[in-house]
Amino acid sequence: MISREQADHFAREWIAAWNSHDLGKILLHYSADFTMSSPRIAVVAQEPSGVLTGKAAVATYW
């Protein structure tokens, strides 16, 4: 388990990355094989399952 300080640090870095619109910095906060699911993925990424796996797939979607 991470400490409160580590969690706060991670959150601050993630928020800063998101607000900078720097996709590379945002994706540093995720594992290589993370999954993202959304009804919008089926429409935008034309993935019927609505699920994307991996940084490359999510980067293309974002």
N, CA, C and O atoms as a Maestro MAE file, in Angstrom:
{
 s_m_m2io_version
 :::
 2.0.0
}

f_m_ct {
 s_m_title
 :::
 protein
 m_atom[248] {
  # First column is atom index #
  i_m_mmod_type
  r_m_x_coord
  r_m_y_coord
  r_m_z_coord
  i_m_residue_number
  s_m_chain_name
  s_m_pdb_residue_name
  s_m_pdb_atom_name
  i_m_atomic_number
  :::
  1 25 0.841 -1.170 0.000 1 A "MET " " N  " 7
  2 3 0.000 0.000 0.000 1 A "MET " " CA " 6
  3 2 0.893 1.242 0.000 1 A "MET " " C  " 6
  4 15 1.947 1.263 0.635 1 A "MET " " O  " 8
  5 25 0.458 2.262 -0.713 2 A "ILE " " N  " 7
  6 3 1.239 3.497 -0.739 2 A "ILE " " CA " 6
  7 2 0.782 4.423 0.385 2 A "ILE " " C  " 6
  8 15 -0.329 4.304 0.902 2 A "ILE " " O  " 8
  9 25 1.653 5.333 0.742 3 A "SER " " N  " 7
  10 3 1.330 6.277 1.811 3 A "SER " " CA " 6
  11 2 0.426 7.383 1.276 3 A "SER " " C  " 6
  12 15 0.271 7.551 0.066 3 A "SER " " O  " 8
  13 25 -0.150 8.114 2.180 4 A "ARG " " N  " 7
  14 3 -0.997 9.257 1.814 4 A "ARG " " CA " 6
  15 2 -0.186 10.267 1.002 4 A "ARG " " C  " 6
  16 15 -0.685 10.824 0.024 4 A "ARG " " O  " 8
  17 25 1.056 10.501 1.407 5 A "GLU " " N  " 7
  18 3 1.917 11.446 0.703 5 A "GLU " " CA " 6
  19 2 2.195 10.974 -0.726 5 A "GLU " " C  " 6
  20 15 2.177 11.772 -1.663 5 A "GLU " " O  " 8
  21 25 2.453 9.675 -0.887 6 A "GLN " " N  " 7
  22 3 2.697 9.135 -2.228 6 A "GLN " " CA " 6
  23 2 1.450 9.257 -3.097 6 A "GLN " " C  " 6
  24 15 1.538 9.595 -4.277 6 A "GLN " " O  " 8
  25 25 0.298 8.983 -2.513 7 A "ALA " " N  " 7
  26 3 -0.961 9.098 -3.254 7 A "ALA " " CA " 6
  27 2 -1.216 10.544 -3.668 7 A "ALA " " C  " 6
  28 15 -1.618 10.804 -4.802 7 A "ALA " " O  " 8
  29 25 -0.986 11.476 -2.760 8 A "ASP " " N  " 7
  30 3 -1.168 12.895 -3.074 8 A "ASP " " CA " 6
  31 2 -0.219 13.335 -4.179 8 A "ASP " " C  " 6
  32 15 -0.611 14.067 -5.088 8 A "ASP " " O  " 8
  33 25 1.030 12.887 -4.100 9 A "HIS " " N  " 7
  34 3 2.031 13.234 -5.113 9 A "HIS " " CA " 6
  35 2 1.605 12.689 -6.479 9 A "HIS " " C  " 6
  36 15 1.654 13.406 -7.478 9 A "HIS " " O  " 8
  37 25 1.191 11.431 -6.518 10 A "PHE " " N  " 7
  38 3 0.740 10.816 -7.765 10 A "PHE " " CA " 6
  39 2 -0.439 11.600 -8.343 10 A "PHE " " C  " 6
  40 15 -0.468 11.897 -9.537 10 A "PHE " " O  " 8
  41 25 -1.403 11.929 -7.496 11 A "ALA " " N  " 7
  42 3 -2.589 12.658 -7.953 11 A "ALA " " CA " 6
  43 2 -2.224 14.031 -8.495 11 A "ALA " " C  " 6
  44 15 -2.735 14.441 -9.537 11 A "ALA " " O  " 8
  45 25 -1.346 14.745 -7.800 12 A "ARG " " N  " 7
  46 3 -0.934 16.074 -8.277 12 A "ARG " " CA " 6
  47 2 -0.235 15.976 -9.627 12 A "ARG " " C  " 6
  48 15 -0.470 16.800 -10.511 12 A "ARG " " O  " 8
  49 25 0.628 14.967 -9.790 13 A "GLU " " N  " 7
  50 3 1.328 14.788 -11.067 13 A "GLU " " CA " 6
  51 2 0.359 14.417 -12.183 13 A "GLU " " C  " 6
  52 15 0.491 14.908 -13.304 13 A "GLU " " O  " 8
  53 25 -0.614 13.554 -11.890 14 A "TRP " " N  " 7
  54 3 -1.593 13.154 -12.899 14 A "TRP " " CA " 6
  55 2 -2.419 14.362 -13.332 14 A "TRP " " C  " 6
  56 15 -2.638 14.573 -14.525 14 A "TRP " " O  " 8
  57 25 -2.873 15.149 -12.373 15 A "ILE " " N  " 7
  58 3 -3.672 16.335 -12.687 15 A "ILE " " CA " 6
  59 2 -2.863 17.323 -13.519 15 A "ILE " " C  " 6
  60 15 -3.381 17.879 -14.487 15 A "ILE " " O  " 8
  61 25 -1.615 17.547 -13.161 16 A "ALA " " N  " 7
  62 3 -0.756 18.458 -13.930 16 A "ALA " " CA " 6
  63 2 -0.567 17.942 -15.352 16 A "ALA " " C  " 6
  64 15 -0.609 18.720 -16.305 16 A "ALA " " O  " 8
  65 25 -0.360 16.639 -15.500 17 A "ALA " " N  " 7
  66 3 -0.196 16.055 -16.838 17 A "ALA " " CA " 6
  67 2 -1.474 16.233 -17.645 17 A "ALA " " C  " 6
  68 15 -1.424 16.624 -18.811 17 A "ALA " " O  " 8
  69 25 -2.611 15.949 -17.033 18 A "TRP " " N  " 7
  70 3 -3.900 16.083 -17.727 18 A "TRP " " CA " 6
  71 2 -4.120 17.535 -18.151 18 A "TRP " " C  " 6
  72 15 -4.506 17.802 -19.290 18 A "TRP " " O  " 8
  73 25 -3.877 18.460 -17.243 19 A "ASN " " N  " 7
  74 3 -4.099 19.873 -17.550 19 A "ASN " " CA " 6
  75 2 -3.132 20.411 -18.593 19 A "ASN " " C  " 6
  76 15 -3.434 21.398 -19.262 19 A "ASN " " O  " 8
  77 25 -1.971 19.776 -18.740 20 A "SER " " N  " 7
  78 3 -1.000 20.215 -19.749 20 A "SER " " CA " 6
  79 2 -1.348 19.682 -21.136 20 A "SER " " C  " 6
  80 15 -0.765 20.106 -22.134 20 A "SER " " O  " 8
  81 25 -2.298 18.753 -21.195 21 A "HIS " " N  " 7
  82 3 -2.701 18.122 -22.470 21 A "HIS " " CA " 6
  83 2 -1.540 17.395 -23.127 21 A "HIS " " C  " 6
  84 15 -1.499 17.262 -24.351 21 A "HIS " " O  " 8
  85 25 -0.598 16.923 -22.323 22 A "ASP " " N  " 7
  86 3 0.563 16.187 -22.828 22 A "ASP " " CA " 6
  87 2 0.271 14.695 -22.690 22 A "ASP " " C  " 6
  88 15 0.384 14.124 -21.605 22 A "ASP " " O  " 8
  89 25 -0.105 14.077 -23.803 23 A "LEU " " N  " 7
  90 3 -0.521 12.681 -23.781 23 A "LEU " " CA " 6
  91 2 0.568 11.761 -23.245 23 A "LEU " " C  " 6
  92 15 0.278 10.823 -22.503 23 A "LEU " " O  " 8
  93 25 1.809 12.020 -23.612 24 A "GLY " " N  " 7
  94 3 2.908 11.196 -23.114 24 A "GLY " " CA " 6
  95 2 3.010 11.232 -21.605 24 A "GLY " " C  " 6
  96 15 3.207 10.197 -20.968 24 A "GLY " " O  " 8
  97 25 2.877 12.421 -21.023 25 A "LYS " " N  " 7
  98 3 2.940 12.554 -19.562 25 A "LYS " " CA " 6
  99 2 1.742 11.888 -18.891 25 A "LYS " " C  " 6
  100 15 1.879 11.269 -17.836 25 A "LYS " " O  " 8
  101 25 0.585 12.015 -19.499 26 A "ILE " " N  " 7
  102 3 -0.610 11.378 -18.938 26 A "ILE " " CA " 6
  103 2 -0.424 9.865 -18.905 26 A "ILE " " C  " 6
  104 15 -0.679 9.225 -17.884 26 A "ILE " " O  " 8
  105 25 0.020 9.297 -20.025 27 A "LEU " " N  " 7
  106 3 0.137 7.844 -20.128 27 A "LEU " " CA " 6
  107 2 1.225 7.260 -19.237 27 A "LEU " " C  " 6
  108 15 1.222 6.057 -18.978 27 A "LEU " " O  " 8
  109 25 2.155 8.082 -18.762 28 A "LEU " " N  " 7
  110 3 3.165 7.594 -17.816 28 A "LEU " " CA " 6
  111 2 2.532 7.090 -16.518 28 A "LEU " " C  " 6
  112 15 3.146 6.319 -15.781 28 A "LEU " " O  " 8
  113 25 1.321 7.524 -16.246 29 A "HIS " " N  " 7
  114 3 0.640 7.154 -15.011 29 A "HIS " " CA " 6
  115 2 -0.132 5.838 -15.122 29 A "HIS " " C  " 6
  116 15 -0.816 5.440 -14.179 29 A "HIS " " O  " 8
  117 25 -0.027 5.175 -16.248 30 A "TYR " " N  " 7
  118 3 -0.766 3.931 -16.487 30 A "TYR " " CA " 6
  119 2 0.196 2.804 -16.828 30 A "TYR " " C  " 6
  120 15 1.285 3.045 -17.349 30 A "TYR " " O  " 8
  121 25 -0.206 1.580 -16.536 31 A "SER " " N  " 7
  122 3 0.602 0.417 -16.914 31 A "SER " " CA " 6
  123 2 0.465 0.186 -18.420 31 A "SER " " C  " 6
  124 15 -0.480 0.663 -19.048 31 A "SER " " O  " 8
  125 25 1.409 -0.542 -18.980 32 A "ALA " " N  " 7
  126 3 1.435 -0.775 -20.426 32 A "ALA " " CA " 6
  127 2 0.191 -1.502 -20.916 32 A "ALA " " C  " 6
  128 15 -0.218 -1.326 -22.064 32 A "ALA " " O  " 8
  129 25 -0.412 -2.315 -20.061 33 A "ASP " " N  " 7
  130 3 -1.541 -3.136 -20.500 33 A "ASP " " CA " 6
  131 2 -2.874 -2.737 -19.855 33 A "ASP " " C  " 6
  132 15 -3.769 -3.572 -19.721 33 A "ASP " " O  " 8
  133 25 -3.011 -1.469 -19.456 34 A "PHE " " N  " 7
  134 3 -4.262 -1.071 -18.819 34 A "PHE " " CA " 6
  135 2 -5.413 -1.102 -19.818 34 A "PHE " " C  " 6
  136 15 -5.204 -1.027 -21.028 34 A "PHE " " O  " 8
  137 25 -6.613 -1.211 -19.299 35 A "THR " " N  " 7
  138 3 -7.789 -1.207 -20.163 35 A "THR " " CA " 6
  139 2 -8.657 -0.008 -19.848 35 A "THR " " C  " 6
  140 15 -8.713 0.467 -18.714 35 A "THR " " O  " 8
  141 25 -9.328 0.467 -20.875 36 A "MET " " N  " 7
  142 3 -10.262 1.573 -20.735 36 A "MET " " CA " 6
  143 2 -11.561 1.146 -21.384 36 A "MET " " C  " 6
  144 15 -11.559 0.601 -22.488 36 A "MET " " O  " 8
  145 25 -12.666 1.389 -20.710 37 A "SER " " N  " 7
  146 3 -13.957 1.052 -21.294 37 A "SER " " CA " 6
  147 2 -14.870 2.265 -21.262 37 A "SER " " C  " 6
  148 15 -14.875 3.038 -20.303 37 A "SER " " O  " 8
  149 25 -15.640 2.414 -22.327 38 A "SER " " N  " 7
  150 3 -16.568 3.526 -22.446 38 A "SER " " CA " 6
  151 2 -17.512 3.247 -23.608 38 A "SER " " C  " 6
  152 15 -17.093 2.687 -24.621 38 A "SER " " O  " 8
  153 25 -18.768 3.625 -23.480 39 A "PRO " " N  " 7
  154 3 -19.674 3.494 -24.621 39 A "PRO " " CA " 6
  155 2 -19.198 4.318 -25.823 39 A "PRO " " C  " 6
  156 15 -19.485 3.973 -26.969 39 A "PRO " " O  " 8
  157 25 -18.474 5.401 -25.557 40 A "ARG " " N  " 7
  158 3 -17.968 6.255 -26.647 40 A "ARG " " CA " 6
  159 2 -16.893 5.555 -27.466 40 A "ARG " " C  " 6
  160 15 -16.724 5.867 -28.645 40 A "ARG " " O  " 8
  161 25 -16.166 4.621 -26.873 41 A "ILE " " N  " 7
  162 3 -15.128 3.896 -27.608 41 A "ILE " " CA " 6
  163 2 -15.746 3.144 -28.778 41 A "ILE " " C  " 6
  164 15 -15.160 3.082 -29.859 41 A "ILE " " O  " 8
  165 25 -16.926 2.572 -28.568 42 A "ALA " " N  " 7
  166 3 -17.596 1.841 -29.647 42 A "ALA " " CA " 6
  167 2 -17.873 2.753 -30.835 42 A "ALA " " C  " 6
  168 15 -17.810 2.313 -31.983 42 A "ALA " " O  " 8
  169 25 -18.179 4.011 -30.571 43 A "VAL " " N  " 7
  170 3 -18.501 4.965 -31.634 43 A "VAL " " CA " 6
  171 2 -17.236 5.586 -32.221 43 A "VAL " " C  " 6
  172 15 -17.029 5.547 -33.434 43 A "VAL " " O  " 8
  173 25 -16.403 6.149 -31.375 44 A "VAL " " N  " 7
  174 3 -15.236 6.905 -31.830 44 A "VAL " " CA " 6
  175 2 -14.139 5.999 -32.381 44 A "VAL " " C  " 6
  176 15 -13.577 6.274 -33.441 44 A "VAL " " O  " 8
  177 25 -13.837 4.926 -31.667 45 A "ALA " " N  " 7
  178 3 -12.749 4.036 -32.075 45 A "ALA " " CA " 6
  179 2 -13.256 2.847 -32.896 45 A "ALA " " C  " 6
  180 15 -12.480 1.999 -33.338 45 A "ALA " " O  " 8
  181 25 -14.552 2.810 -33.084 46 A "GLN " " N  " 7
  182 3 -15.173 1.711 -33.833 46 A "GLN " " CA " 6
  183 2 -14.760 0.347 -33.280 46 A "GLN " " C  " 6
  184 15 -14.460 -0.586 -34.026 46 A "GLN " " O  " 8
  185 25 -14.754 0.263 -31.958 47 A "GLU " " N  " 7
  186 3 -14.454 -0.984 -31.248 47 A "GLU " " CA " 6
  187 2 -15.749 -1.429 -30.582 47 A "GLU " " C  " 6
  188 15 -16.122 -0.895 -29.538 47 A "GLU " " O  " 8
  189 25 -16.450 -2.415 -31.183 48 A "PRO " " N  " 7
  190 3 -17.776 -2.805 -30.692 48 A "PRO " " CA " 6
  191 2 -17.841 -3.155 -29.208 48 A "PRO " " C  " 6
  192 15 -18.871 -2.939 -28.570 48 A "PRO " " O  " 8
  193 25 -16.762 -3.690 -28.653 49 A "SER " " N  " 7
  194 3 -16.771 -4.061 -27.233 49 A "SER " " CA " 6
  195 2 -16.766 -2.845 -26.320 49 A "SER " " C  " 6
  196 15 -17.131 -2.943 -25.149 49 A "SER " " O  " 8
  197 25 -16.353 -1.694 -26.855 50 A "GLY " " N  " 7
  198 3 -16.235 -0.499 -26.024 50 A "GLY " " CA " 6
  199 2 -15.049 -0.539 -25.089 50 A "GLY " " C  " 6
  200 15 -14.977 0.236 -24.135 50 A "GLY " " O  " 8
  201 25 -14.105 -1.450 -25.360 51 A "VAL " " N  " 7
  202 3 -12.937 -1.629 -24.494 51 A "VAL " " CA " 6
  203 2 -11.663 -1.528 -25.325 51 A "VAL " " C  " 6
  204 15 -11.558 -2.123 -26.397 51 A "VAL " " O  " 8
  205 25 -10.699 -0.768 -24.816 52 A "LEU " " N  " 7
  206 3 -9.375 -0.680 -25.426 52 A "LEU " " CA " 6
  207 2 -8.351 -1.184 -24.418 52 A "LEU " " C  " 6
  208 15 -8.490 -0.967 -23.214 52 A "LEU " " O  " 8
  209 25 -7.328 -1.855 -24.917 53 A "THR " " N  " 7
  210 3 -6.276 -2.380 -24.051 53 A "THR " " CA " 6
  211 2 -4.925 -1.885 -24.533 53 A "THR " " C  " 6
  212 15 -4.588 -2.012 -25.711 53 A "THR " " O  " 8
  213 25 -4.156 -1.322 -23.617 54 A "GLY " " N  " 7
  214 3 -2.802 -0.878 -23.911 54 A "GLY " " CA " 6
  215 2 -2.703 0.605 -24.202 54 A "GLY " " C  " 6
  216 15 -3.645 1.242 -24.673 54 A "GLY " " O  " 8
  217 25 -1.526 1.130 -23.905 55 A "LYS " " N  " 7
  218 3 -1.284 2.560 -24.079 55 A "LYS " " CA " 6
  219 2 -1.448 3.005 -25.524 55 A "LYS " " C  " 6
  220 15 -2.012 4.069 -25.780 55 A "LYS " " O  " 8
  221 25 -0.966 2.210 -26.475 56 A "ALA " " N  " 7
  222 3 -1.042 2.606 -27.883 56 A "ALA " " CA " 6
  223 2 -2.492 2.751 -28.328 56 A "ALA " " C  " 6
  224 15 -2.840 3.720 -29.004 56 A "ALA " " O  " 8
  225 25 -3.332 1.804 -27.957 57 A "ALA " " N  " 7
  226 3 -4.741 1.862 -28.352 57 A "ALA " " CA " 6
  227 2 -5.440 3.055 -27.717 57 A "ALA " " C  " 6
  228 15 -6.207 3.755 -28.379 57 A "ALA " " O  " 8
  229 25 -5.179 3.287 -26.443 58 A "VAL " " N  " 7
  230 3 -5.812 4.411 -25.754 58 A "VAL " " CA " 6
  231 2 -5.276 5.737 -26.283 58 A "VAL " " C  " 6
  232 15 -6.035 6.696 -26.422 58 A "VAL " " O  " 8
  233 25 -3.986 5.806 -26.578 59 A "ALA " " N  " 7
  234 3 -3.404 7.038 -27.127 59 A "ALA " " CA " 6
  235 2 -4.070 7.403 -28.443 59 A "ALA " " C  " 6
  236 15 -4.367 8.573 -28.684 59 A "ALA " " O  " 8
  237 25 -4.306 6.421 -29.291 60 A "THR " " N  " 7
  238 3 -4.981 6.683 -30.564 60 A "THR " " CA " 6
  239 2 -6.399 7.180 -30.322 60 A "THR " " C  " 6
  240 15 -6.858 8.097 -31.002 60 A "THR " " O  " 8
  241 25 -7.084 6.596 -29.379 61 A "TYR " " N  " 7
  242 3 -8.454 6.996 -29.035 61 A "TYR " " CA " 6
  243 2 -8.492 8.413 -28.477 61 A "TYR " " C  " 6
  244 15 -9.340 9.220 -28.857 61 A "TYR " " O  " 8
  245 25 -7.556 8.706 -27.565 62 A "TRP " " N  " 7
  246 3 -7.533 10.034 -26.953 62 A "TRP " " CA " 6
  247 2 -7.107 11.071 -27.939 62 A "TRP " " C  " 6
  248 15 -7.030 12.251 -27.599 62 A "TRP " " O  " 8
  :::
 }
 m_bond[247] {
  # First column is bond index #
  i_m_from
  i_m_to
  i_m_order
  :::
  1 1 2 1
  2 2 3 1
  3 3 4 2
  4 3 5 1
  5 5 6 1
  6 6 7 1
  7 7 8 2
  8 7 9 1
  9 9 10 1
  10 10 11 1
  11 11 12 2
  12 11 13 1
  13 13 14 1
  14 14 15 1
  15 15 16 2
  16 15 17 1
  17 17 18 1
  18 18 19 1
  19 19 20 2
  20 19 21 1
  21 21 22 1
  22 22 23 1
  23 23 24 2
  24 23 25 1
  25 25 26 1
  26 26 27 1
  27 27 28 2
  28 27 29 1
  29 29 30 1
  30 30 31 1
  31 31 32 2
  32 31 33 1
  33 33 34 1
  34 34 35 1
  35 35 36 2
  36 35 37 1
  37 37 38 1
  38 38 39 1
  39 39 40 2
  40 39 41 1
  41 41 42 1
  42 42 43 1
  43 43 44 2
  44 43 45 1
  45 45 46 1
  46 46 47 1
  47 47 48 2
  48 47 49 1
  49 49 50 1
  50 50 51 1
  51 51 52 2
  52 51 53 1
  53 53 54 1
  54 54 55 1
  55 55 56 2
  56 55 57 1
  57 57 58 1
  58 58 59 1
  59 59 60 2
  60 59 61 1
  61 61 62 1
  62 62 63 1
  63 63 64 2
  64 63 65 1
  65 65 66 1
  66 66 67 1
  67 67 68 2
  68 67 69 1
  69 69 70 1
  70 70 71 1
  71 71 72 2
  72 71 73 1
  73 73 74 1
  74 74 75 1
  75 75 76 2
  76 75 77 1
  77 77 78 1
  78 78 79 1
  79 79 80 2
  80 79 81 1
  81 81 82 1
  82 82 83 1
  83 83 84 2
  84 83 85 1
  85 85 86 1
  86 86 87 1
  87 87 88 2
  88 87 89 1
  89 89 90 1
  90 90 91 1
  91 91 92 2
  92 91 93 1
  93 93 94 1
  94 94 95 1
  95 95 96 2
  96 95 97 1
  97 97 98 1
  98 98 99 1
  99 99 100 2
  100 99 101 1
  101 101 102 1
  102 102 103 1
  103 103 104 2
  104 103 105 1
  105 105 106 1
  106 106 107 1
  107 107 108 2
  108 107 109 1
  109 109 110 1
  110 110 111 1
  111 111 112 2
  112 111 113 1
  113 113 114 1
  114 114 115 1
  115 115 116 2
  116 115 117 1
  117 117 118 1
  118 118 119 1
  119 119 120 2
  120 119 121 1
  121 121 122 1
  122 122 123 1
  123 123 124 2
  124 123 125 1
  125 125 126 1
  126 126 127 1
  127 127 128 2
  128 127 129 1
  129 129 130 1
  130 130 131 1
  131 131 132 2
  132 131 133 1
  133 133 134 1
  134 134 135 1
  135 135 136 2
  136 135 137 1
  137 137 138 1
  138 138 139 1
  139 139 140 2
  140 139 141 1
  141 141 142 1
  142 142 143 1
  143 143 144 2
  144 143 145 1
  145 145 146 1
  146 146 147 1
  147 147 148 2
  148 147 149 1
  149 149 150 1
  150 150 151 1
  151 151 152 2
  152 151 153 1
  153 153 154 1
  154 154 155 1
  155 155 156 2
  156 155 157 1
  157 157 158 1
  158 158 159 1
  159 159 160 2
  160 159 161 1
  161 161 162 1
  162 162 163 1
  163 163 164 2
  164 163 165 1
  165 165 166 1
  166 166 167 1
  167 167 168 2
  168 167 169 1
  169 169 170 1
  170 170 171 1
  171 171 172 2
  172 171 173 1
  173 173 174 1
  174 174 175 1
  175 175 176 2
  176 175 177 1
  177 177 178 1
  178 178 179 1
  179 179 180 2
  180 179 181 1
  181 181 182 1
  182 182 183 1
  183 183 184 2
  184 183 185 1
  185 185 186 1
  186 186 187 1
  187 187 188 2
  188 187 189 1
  189 189 190 1
  190 190 191 1
  191 191 192 2
  192 191 193 1
  193 193 194 1
  194 194 195 1
  195 195 196 2
  196 195 197 1
  197 197 198 1
  198 198 199 1
  199 199 200 2
  200 199 201 1
  201 201 202 1
  202 202 203 1
  203 203 204 2
  204 203 205 1
  205 205 206 1
  206 206 207 1
  207 207 208 2
  208 207 209 1
  209 209 210 1
  210 210 211 1
  211 211 212 2
  212 211 213 1
  213 213 214 1
  214 214 215 1
  215 215 216 2
  216 215 217 1
  217 217 218 1
  218 218 219 1
  219 219 220 2
  220 219 221 1
  221 221 222 1
  222 222 223 1
  223 223 224 2
  224 223 225 1
  225 225 226 1
  226 226 227 1
  227 227 228 2
  228 227 229 1
  229 229 230 1
  230 230 231 1
  231 231 232 2
  232 231 233 1
  233 233 234 1
  234 234 235 1
  235 235 236 2
  236 235 237 1
  237 237 238 1
  238 238 239 1
  239 239 240 2
  240 239 241 1
  241 241 242 1
  242 242 243 1
  243 243 244 2
  244 243 245 1
  245 245 246 1
  246 246 247 1
  247 247 248 2
  :::
 }
}
